[in-house]
Every structure is written in C-alpha cells, then in structure tokens.
Amino acid sequence: MLKVKKSFLLLLGALISFNGRAEISSPIENSQAVVQTYPKESGLMLDIARHFYPPEVIKSFIDTLSEAGGTFLHLHFSDDENYALESELLNQRVDGAIQKNGIYINPHTQKPFLSYQQIKDIKDYAKLKGIEIIPELDSPAHMRGIFRLLQNAKGKDYVQSVASPQVSDEINMTNPQSIAFIQDLLDEVINVFANSSRHIHIGGDEFGYDINNNEEFIGYANTLTEFLRQKGLKARMWNDGLIKKNLDKLDPSIEITYWSFDGDKQDQQEVKRLRSARAALPDLLTKGFKVLNYNSYYLYLTPESATAFPKDAEFAKNDLLKNWDLGVWDGENKQNKVANSENLIGAALSIWGENAKALKSENIQKDSKPLLKAVIQKTNLASQ
C-alpha cells in the first residue's frame, strides 16, 4: 500500500480502469491519499434485496474488503422479493415511508430500502476505503419486486405492457417499451451511484430461454451494454444465458460473473442438457471475454440458522483455503480448472439472503468475515 502526503489538498477519489485491472485511488481527509493496486479484482456480492442490511453493516463489510485488499462490493438490490433502493421512477420515496430504527420501510410492500442519502453515505465511505460499488439491476428475470412497485406507481395495465407474456417475473426482452423502461431505471441507478462505479451489473440469471430463442437475450444484453457504454460504464452479467453457438454475437466488452455451468440443477437430465449447450468458463476465456469466478460451491454463502451459520462459515473458509484457487470454477471439479488465468480477472464471495430472514445482519457480517478475507487472499495469490 502506497501512502502519498497531500497536506495542501483534499483529493477526490478516482477509479481508473485499464485492461480489466483495477487501480483505486481514495481520499483520506485532511492529509493524504491511499493508492491500492491489485492485478486481480476481488470482492463481495451482497444480496440486500432478500435480506436487508442497514447502512452501518454495509460499511462494516466495506471495512473488511479494504483491510483484506479487496476491490469491489457488488450490491444485488433487486429481486422477486424486493427492490431495496429509493426510486422516483418506482415511487418508492422517503416521503411517506415508515421509519424504524433508522430504516425506511415502504408502507405498500412492507419492505425496507436504502434512501438516497444512505446510498450517498455508503458510496462516499466506499470511495474513502478504495472500494468500488457495483450495483446490480437484475433482469430480465427476478422482476417481481420491481413490478410490485411499478403497479402501485403506474397501474396493472402498464406492468402487463412491459412484462413477458410467457413468464410473470420477466421483462419482455423484445418489446421496445420494456427496454426503454429498463434503460430509464438503469439511468436512475447510474445517477444514484454516480462517481462510485465503473461497472453496472445487468443481471441475466435464471431466466427462461431455450437454444432457439437465445438470440433474443443476446440482443437484449448487447442493447443494455451499449447504453452503459454511452454513459462511460462497463457491463457485468451472470453466465446463465451464454450458449456456445452464440458467443460470437455477444458484445465482447461484457465482463462475465460465472457462478455455475448448469445452474446447480438437481435433475441430471437437465444438467446434461445445460452443459451441452452452455458456454463453460474456459470457452469464454478462449473467446477473449474477461471473467470473474463466482463458483457457487466454494464462493456462495446462504445463511439459514443463527446457530449453524458460524460453523458453516468456518467450514467454508477452511475448505476454500485447502481446495480452491482462482482456476477452480465448476463446483468441486478440479479436472477442468483453468491453468492460464490471464483473462480470469478476479473473484467474489456471494452472500445470498433468501433463507436469512431470522438472522441478524451484524452476525452475518461478523461470522462471514474470515471467509471473505480468505477469498480475497486466495484471489490475490493468483496475481503473484
């Protein structure tokens, strides 16, 4: 870590991207700036849609990232259960919200959300600590949380006009009105997270498609990527919709967060079908895509029990330190691990919240801290 004295000036933090690597400069008030440079990116994906984390707990995660040499916090704030940000477009505002212990709760959905001021405080704190915030607006699936707010704001007919006619929780990827709505919502998110992000994650997980209509998704992803490019931002995306035969049609600038080859399906026939069609992580590297390892076996936590979670997190840490490295991407499988990780630009621990409702956010943060540090440690080892 390089410390540079700047007693005559309070430096504004800057995020600089070069060739998929991260160099982060952040201000320290009154005297000095801290510059951290890591050839690989390492971070945390935090699901605040299905388990809400108060701002102070999010800052504690940022502290751990900074202390351990991590570079980013990926915020998954939209899912079927909730849209966890204040939004003028969706009419989810602080004015009229219920306040409970400093948390804003939408009176229509009874769901919590971060206010614009809270987001500003978090992003300013992240910049101070040298951590990039990467917001994820998940689409085309997992849209029920958005649709619920949209129906209250604009009515049921409007929701039906932008939703998929086949799948109730998906946007219509081929409808210009639907795409315009997503772009408007993306624009709002970009403005809210201004000056704290180089990337926006556009989702792309667990949606309905088959090989014959996959090009619709590729076109949708490319359209959103070009929209972000015009804003000076890079797109990231889950790997679910990437099939081998259409890789040449996907915008090569999209960075892929690769979590599972087969969506962790239990039906073996479905597993076989998906693996025969989908792009493996090495396929993406061969095509020149930059990829981050989000391996759902070693790098996923789904807290469920207050008594079991500390032991689960400790086991995961020890297992990861012994058996995982950046090249291991397909569950526990080491036979197909990546030997050359040049375009494998980093990794992240993911903490999902679908089963964590009864757990205290502070305890999840504290108990996952050693594992998060271990993920960053092993990722940074790949840089040496």
Solvent accessible surface area in square Angstrom, and as a share of the most:
residue,aa,sasa,rsa
1,M,154,0.69
2,L,113,0.56
3,K,131,0.56
4,V,52,0.30
5,K,155,0.66
6,K,58,0.25
7,S,96,0.62
8,F,158,0.66
9,L,92,0.46
10,L,95,0.47
11,L,51,0.25
12,L,161,0.80
13,G,12,0.12
14,A,47,0.37
15,L,41,0.20
16,I,85,0.43
17,S,44,0.29
18,F,89,0.37
19,N,114,0.58
20,G,3,0.03
21,R,49,0.18
22,A,1,0.01
23,E,52,0.23
24,I,6,0.03
25,S,27,0.17
26,S,4,0.02
27,P,18,0.12
28,I,62,0.31
29,E,117,0.53
30,N,123,0.63
31,S,39,0.25
32,Q,35,0.15
33,A,3,0.02
34,V,15,0.09
35,V,40,0.23
36,Q,11,0.05
37,T,75,0.44
38,Y,54,0.21
39,P,65,0.41
40,K,10,0.04
41,E,1,0.01
42,S,0,0.00
43,G,0,0.00
44,L,0,0.00
45,M,0,0.00
46,L,0,0.00
47,D,0,0.00
48,I,0,0.00
49,A,6,0.04
50,R,46,0.17
51,H,15,0.07
52,F,29,0.12
53,Y,1,0.00
54,P,36,0.23
55,P,18,0.11
56,E,115,0.52
57,V,8,0.05
58,I,0,0.00
59,K,36,0.15
60,S,39,0.25
61,F,2,0.01
62,I,0,0.00
63,D,39,0.20
64,T,1,0.01
65,L,0,0.00
66,S,18,0.12
67,E,114,0.51
68,A,29,0.22
69,G,5,0.05
70,G,1,0.01
71,T,4,0.03
72,F,0,0.00
73,L,0,0.00
74,H,2,0.01
75,L,1,0.01
76,H,1,0.00
77,F,0,0.00
78,S,0,0.00
79,D,4,0.02
80,D,23,0.12
81,E,59,0.26
82,N,6,0.03
83,Y,2,0.01
84,A,0,0.00
85,L,3,0.02
86,E,7,0.03
87,S,0,0.00
88,E,110,0.49
89,L,46,0.23
90,L,1,0.01
91,N,85,0.44
92,Q,2,0.01
93,R,83,0.30
94,V,45,0.26
95,D,124,0.64
96,G,66,0.63
97,A,20,0.15
98,I,76,0.39
99,Q,121,0.54
100,K,126,0.53
101,N,144,0.74
102,G,48,0.46
103,I,25,0.13
104,Y,36,0.14
105,I,30,0.15
106,N,6,0.03
107,P,56,0.35
108,H,128,0.57
109,T,23,0.14
110,Q,114,0.51
111,K,64,0.27
112,P,31,0.19
113,F,1,0.00
114,L,1,0.00
115,S,4,0.02
116,Y,62,0.24
117,Q,109,0.48
118,Q,25,0.11
119,I,2,0.01
120,K,98,0.42
121,D,57,0.29
122,I,3,0.01
123,K,29,0.12
124,D,63,0.33
125,Y,55,0.21
126,A,0,0.00
127,K,48,0.20
128,L,67,0.33
129,K,64,0.27
130,G,2,0.02
131,I,4,0.02
132,E,1,0.00
133,I,0,0.00
134,I,1,0.01
135,P,0,0.00
136,E,0,0.00
137,L,2,0.01
138,D,1,0.00
139,S,2,0.01
140,P,0,0.00
141,A,2,0.01
142,H,23,0.10
143,M,0,0.00
144,R,108,0.39
145,G,2,0.01
146,I,1,0.00
147,F,16,0.06
148,R,102,0.37
149,L,5,0.02
150,L,0,0.00
151,Q,86,0.38
152,N,74,0.38
153,A,37,0.29
154,K,98,0.42
155,G,29,0.28
156,K,119,0.51
157,D,115,0.60
158,Y,51,0.19
159,V,15,0.08
160,Q,114,0.50
161,S,45,0.29
162,V,0,0.00
163,A,15,0.12
164,S,18,0.11
165,P,105,0.66
166,Q,152,0.67
167,V,53,0.30
168,S,80,0.52
169,D,17,0.09
170,E,9,0.04
171,I,2,0.01
172,N,34,0.18
173,M,25,0.11
174,T,81,0.47
175,N,32,0.17
176,P,106,0.67
177,Q,80,0.36
178,S,0,0.00
179,I,31,0.15
180,A,46,0.36
181,F,6,0.02
182,I,1,0.01
183,Q,39,0.17
184,D,80,0.41
185,L,0,0.00
186,L,1,0.01
187,D,44,0.23
188,E,28,0.13
189,V,2,0.01
190,I,22,0.11
191,N,100,0.51
192,V,24,0.14
193,F,4,0.02
194,A,39,0.31
195,N,124,0.63
196,S,5,0.03
197,S,16,0.10
198,R,26,0.10
199,H,1,0.01
200,I,1,0.01
201,H,0,0.00
202,I,7,0.03
203,G,0,0.00
204,G,1,0.01
205,D,12,0.06
206,E,98,0.44
207,F,16,0.07
208,G,45,0.43
209,Y,41,0.15
210,D,64,0.33
211,I,69,0.35
212,N,139,0.71
213,N,58,0.30
214,N,0,0.00
215,E,90,0.40
216,E,80,0.36
217,F,3,0.01
218,I,6,0.03
219,G,37,0.35
220,Y,5,0.02
221,A,1,0.00
222,N,40,0.20
223,T,53,0.31
224,L,1,0.01
225,T,3,0.02
226,E,69,0.31
227,F,37,0.15
228,L,0,0.00
229,R,105,0.38
230,Q,136,0.60
231,K,90,0.38
232,G,66,0.63
233,L,23,0.12
234,K,71,0.30
235,A,1,0.01
236,R,1,0.00
237,M,1,0.00
238,W,2,0.01
239,N,1,0.01
240,D,2,0.01
241,G,0,0.00
242,L,1,0.00
243,I,2,0.01
244,K,87,0.37
245,K,128,0.54
246,N,2,0.01
247,L,4,0.02
248,D,117,0.61
249,K,103,0.44
250,L,4,0.02
251,D,22,0.12
252,P,99,0.62
253,S,46,0.30
254,I,1,0.00
255,E,4,0.02
256,I,0,0.00
257,T,0,0.00
258,Y,0,0.00
259,W,21,0.07
260,S,6,0.04
261,F,23,0.10
262,D,13,0.07
263,G,13,0.12
264,D,72,0.37
265,K,92,0.39
266,Q,158,0.70
267,D,85,0.44
268,Q,133,0.59
269,Q,150,0.67
270,E,51,0.23
271,V,19,0.11
272,K,155,0.66
273,R,105,0.38
274,L,9,0.04
275,R,81,0.30
276,S,77,0.50
277,A,13,0.10
278,R,13,0.05
279,A,1,0.01
280,A,15,0.12
281,L,0,0.00
282,P,47,0.30
283,D,45,0.23
284,L,0,0.00
285,L,25,0.13
286,T,118,0.69
287,K,100,0.42
288,G,39,0.37
289,F,4,0.02
290,K,46,0.19
291,V,0,0.00
292,L,0,0.00
293,N,0,0.00
294,Y,1,0.00
295,N,0,0.00
296,S,20,0.13
297,Y,101,0.38
298,Y,10,0.04
299,L,0,0.00
300,Y,46,0.18
301,L,12,0.06
302,T,51,0.29
303,P,1,0.01
304,E,111,0.50
305,S,41,0.26
306,A,69,0.54
307,T,115,0.67
308,A,39,0.30
309,F,5,0.02
310,P,54,0.34
311,K,154,0.65
312,D,77,0.40
313,A,3,0.02
314,E,78,0.35
315,F,138,0.57
316,A,22,0.17
317,K,41,0.17
318,N,75,0.38
319,D,24,0.13
320,L,0,0.00
321,L,67,0.33
322,K,168,0.71
323,N,47,0.24
324,W,3,0.01
325,D,50,0.26
326,L,4,0.02
327,G,5,0.05
328,V,1,0.01
329,W,3,0.01
330,D,10,0.05
331,G,24,0.23
332,E,102,0.46
333,N,55,0.28
334,K,86,0.36
335,Q,172,0.76
336,N,48,0.24
337,K,85,0.36
338,V,16,0.09
339,A,106,0.83
340,N,108,0.55
341,S,27,0.18
342,E,110,0.49
343,N,42,0.22
344,L,0,0.00
345,I,0,0.00
346,G,0,0.00
347,A,0,0.00
348,A,0,0.00
349,L,0,0.00
350,S,0,0.00
351,I,0,0.00
352,W,20,0.07
353,G,0,0.00
354,E,63,0.28
355,N,74,0.38
356,A,0,0.00
357,K,139,0.59
358,A,98,0.76
359,L,12,0.06
360,K,137,0.58
361,S,12,0.08
362,E,99,0.45
363,N,60,0.31
364,I,0,0.00
365,Q,22,0.10
366,K,122,0.52
367,D,28,0.15
368,S,0,0.00
369,K,68,0.29
370,P,59,0.37
371,L,2,0.01
372,L,1,0.00
373,K,74,0.31
374,A,4,0.03
375,V,0,0.00
376,I,0,0.00
377,Q,98,0.43
378,K,28,0.12
379,T,0,0.00
380,N,25,0.13
381,L,84,0.42
382,A,40,0.31
383,S,36,0.23
384,Q,178,0.79
